[in-house]
């Protein structure tokens, strides 16, 4: 991520930190359960929560690992995570400020790298993946979770437009094919993937990012005018709620 892009994203989320700590969407889900299952009983010593946001990956895996470093570019997020970890009595969570594309850690510093709902904000998608591989030990586990774009170009374009209007720090929801290719080019071996669909309740979706009213109205206008194929693919409902594809990618560093 360029310094300018990183400052923009960090500034955008500074005032939204508590909303992500409290977010029901982020604090639960089958994808979060999959991350816990991937690490529990494995004896991992040091774990990186890359782009930790509200810290829900850190809270969930902390009882199963030695130490977890919650890393994010937004200072307010890190403060909120630190406070919440203390409130929960999770003393093995530490926080560190950094962009995904420029991690301040030595090579092979972590047993596993976990990354959930953050890559779509990265200015340099593959640069972030390469950094994740660099800090992961050989043979180490990486789990990436993110919203994934529809494979058809029309639905893809409409989803990206809605996402950007809702959150101006949004870069791109990548398709499964784009993810698999990028992981391979970045030096990962993709071991598997699982797909699910997550309902995004419209009111809480826009409230979480404090989307200005004029853009909320613009999103609703776009949704109402969407072609039938897009409405069906995104599962658009009358109140603006819709279904978001979520994919869990399990990978390793050869």
C-alpha positions in Angstrom: 0.0 0.0 0.0 1.3 3.4 -0.9 1.9 5.8 2.1 -0.9 8.1 0.8 -3.4 5.2 0.3 -2.5 3.8 3.7 -3.1 7.1 5.4 -6.4 7.4 3.6 -7.6 4.0 4.7 -6.4 4.5 8.3 -8.1 7.9 8.5 -11.3 6.5 7.1 -11.6 3.8 9.7 -10.3 5.7 12.7 -13.7 6.8 13.8 -15.3 3.5 12.9 -13.2 1.2 15.1 -15.8 0.6 17.9 -18.5 -0.3 15.3 -16.2 -3.1 14.0 -15.5 -4.5 17.5 -19.2 -4.6 18.1 -20.2 -5.8 14.6 -22.3 -9.0 14.7 -21.3 -9.8 11.1 -17.6 -9.7 12.0 -17.9 -11.4 15.5 -19.3 -14.6 14.2 -19.8 -16.8 11.2 -18.9 -20.2 9.7 -15.7 -18.6 8.2 -14.5 -17.6 11.7 -15.4 -21.1 13.0 -13.2 -22.5 10.1 -10.2 -20.4 11.2 -10.5 -21.7 14.8 -10.8 -25.3 13.6 -7.7 -24.7 11.4 -5.5 -23.7 14.4 -6.8 -25.5 17.4 -4.8 -28.4 18.7 -1.9 -27.5 16.3 0.4 -26.1 19.0 1.1 -22.9 17.1 3.4 -20.5 19.0 3.3 -17.2 17.2 0.4 -16.2 15.0 -0.2 -13.0 12.9 -3.8 -11.6 12.5 -3.1 -9.6 9.4 -5.4 -6.6 9.0 -7.1 -7.4 12.3 -9.8 -4.7 12.1 -12.1 -5.2 15.1 -9.9 -8.1 16.3 -12.4 -11.0 16.1 -9.9 -13.4 14.7 -7.5 -12.6 17.5 -10.1 -13.1 20.2 -11.3 -16.4 18.7 -7.9 -18.0 18.3 -6.1 -16.6 21.4 -7.1 -19.5 23.6 -5.6 -22.0 21.1 -2.2 -20.4 20.3 0.8 -19.1 22.2 0.9 -15.5 21.1 -1.0 -13.5 18.5 0.0 -10.3 16.9 -3.0 -8.2 15.8 -1.7 -6.0 13.0 -3.6 -3.2 11.3 -2.9 0.2 9.7 -5.5 2.1 11.7 -4.4 3.2 15.2 -7.9 3.5 16.5 -8.6 -0.1 15.5 -5.6 -1.2 17.4 -6.5 0.8 20.5 -10.0 -0.8 20.4 -8.6 -4.3 20.0 -6.2 -3.8 22.9 -9.0 -2.5 25.1 -11.3 -5.4 24.2 -8.5 -8.0 24.6 -7.9 -6.6 28.1 -11.6 -6.7 28.9 -11.7 -10.3 27.9 -8.6 -11.2 29.8 -6.7 -12.3 26.7 -3.1 -11.4 27.7 -1.4 -13.1 24.8 -2.7 -10.6 22.2 -0.4 -7.7 21.3 -1.0 -5.0 18.7 1.2 -3.6 15.9 0.6 -0.9 13.4 1.6 -1.6 9.8 0.2 -1.9 6.3 -0.1 -5.4 4.8 2.3 -4.4 2.0 5.1 -3.4 4.4 5.2 -5.7 7.5 7.7 -4.8 10.2 8.5 -8.5 11.0 11.5 -10.7 10.2 11.3 -13.4 7.6 9.7 -16.7 8.8 8.5 -15.0 12.0 5.1 -16.7 12.3 3.8 -20.3 12.5 0.6 -19.2 10.8 -0.9 -16.1 9.2 -4.6 -15.4 9.4 -6.3 -12.7 7.4 -10.1 -12.0 7.4 -12.1 -9.3 5.5 -9.3 -7.0 4.9 -7.6 -7.8 1.5 -10.3 -5.9 -0.4 -8.9 -2.7 1.1 -5.3 -3.3 0.1 -3.8 -0.9 -2.5 -1.3 -3.6 -3.4 -3.1 -7.0 -3.3 -0.3 -9.2 -4.4 2.3 -7.2 -2.5 0.3 -7.9 0.7 0.2 -11.6 -0.2 3.9 -11.7 -0.8 4.6 -10.1 2.6 2.3 -12.6 4.2 4.3 -15.4 2.7 7.6 -13.8 3.7 6.8 -13.7 7.4 5.4 -17.2 7.4 7.6 -20.1 8.3 8.2 -22.8 5.6 5.4 -25.3 5.9 3.3 -22.8 7.8 -0.4 -22.4 7.5 -2.1 -19.4 6.0 -5.9 -18.8 6.1 -7.4 -16.0 4.0 -11.1 -15.0 4.2 -12.7 -12.3 2.2 -15.7 -11.3 0.2 -15.4 -12.7 -3.3 -16.8 -11.2 -6.5 -19.2 -13.0 -8.9 -17.5 -14.5 -11.9 -19.8 -12.8 -14.4 -18.7 -9.3 -15.3 -22.0 -7.7 -15.0 -22.7 -8.7 -11.4 -19.0 -8.1 -10.6 -19.3 -4.5 -11.8 -22.5 -3.8 -9.9 -21.1 -5.3 -6.7 -17.9 -3.2 -6.9 -20.0 0.0 -7.5 -22.2 -0.7 -4.5 -19.2 -1.5 -2.3 -17.3 1.7 -3.3 -20.4 3.9 -2.7 -20.8 2.4 0.7 -17.1 2.6 1.6 -14.8 4.9 -0.3 -11.7 3.0 1.0 -12.9 -0.1 -0.9 -10.5 -1.3 -3.6 -11.8 -4.5 -4.9 -13.6 -7.7 -4.0 -11.6 -10.3 -6.0 -13.1 -13.4 -7.6 -12.1 -16.9 -6.5 -10.1 -17.3 -9.7 -8.2 -14.0 -9.1 -7.5 -15.1 -5.5 -6.2 -18.6 -6.5 -4.0 -17.1 -9.2 -2.6 -14.4 -7.0 -1.9 -16.8 -4.1 0.0 -19.0 -6.5 2.1 -16.1 -8.0 2.8 -15.0 -4.4 4.4 -18.3 -3.5 1.6 -20.0 -1.7 0.3 -23.5 -2.3 -3.5 -23.5 -2.1 -4.7 -26.4 -0.1 -8.4 -25.9 -0.3 -11.3 -23.4 -0.3 -14.8 -23.3 1.1 -17.6 -21.0 0.0 -20.6 -19.5 1.8 -23.1 -16.7 1.4 -23.5 -14.0 4.0 -26.6 -11.9 4.3 -25.8 -8.2 4.6 -28.6 -6.4 6.4 -28.7 -3.0 4.6 -29.2 -0.7 7.5 -26.4 -2.1 9.6 -24.2 -2.5 6.5 -24.2 1.3 5.8 -24.3 2.3 9.5 -21.1 0.4 10.3 -19.1 2.5 7.8 -21.1 5.7 8.6 -22.0 6.1 4.9 -23.3 9.6 4.2 -27.0 9.8 3.4 -26.5 11.0 -0.2 -24.5 7.9 -0.9 -27.0 5.6 0.9 -29.6 7.1 -1.4 -27.4 6.5 -4.4 -26.9 2.9 -3.4 -30.6 2.4 -3.1 -31.1 4.0 -6.5 -28.6 1.7 -8.1 -30.1 -1.3 -6.5 -33.6 -0.5 -7.7 -32.3 0.1 -11.2 -30.2 -3.1 -11.4 -30.9 -5.6 -14.1 -32.8 -8.8 -13.1 -29.7 -10.9 -13.5 -27.8 -8.8 -10.9 -30.7 -8.7 -8.5 -30.9 -12.5 -8.7 -27.2 -13.1 -8.4 -26.8 -10.7 -5.4 -30.0 -11.8 -3.8 -31.2 -8.2 -3.5 -34.2 -7.7 -1.3 -36.7 -4.8 -1.1 -35.0 -3.1 1.8 -31.6 -3.2 0.1 -30.2 -6.2 2.0 -28.3 -8.7 -0.2 -26.1 -11.8 -0.2 -22.3 -11.5 -0.2 -20.1 -14.4 -1.3 -17.5 -15.3 1.2 -14.6 -17.7 0.6 -12.1 -19.2 3.0 -8.8 -20.0 1.3 -6.4 -22.4 3.1 -2.8 -22.3 1.9 0.7 -23.1 3.0 4.2 -21.9 2.3 6.1 -24.7 0.6 
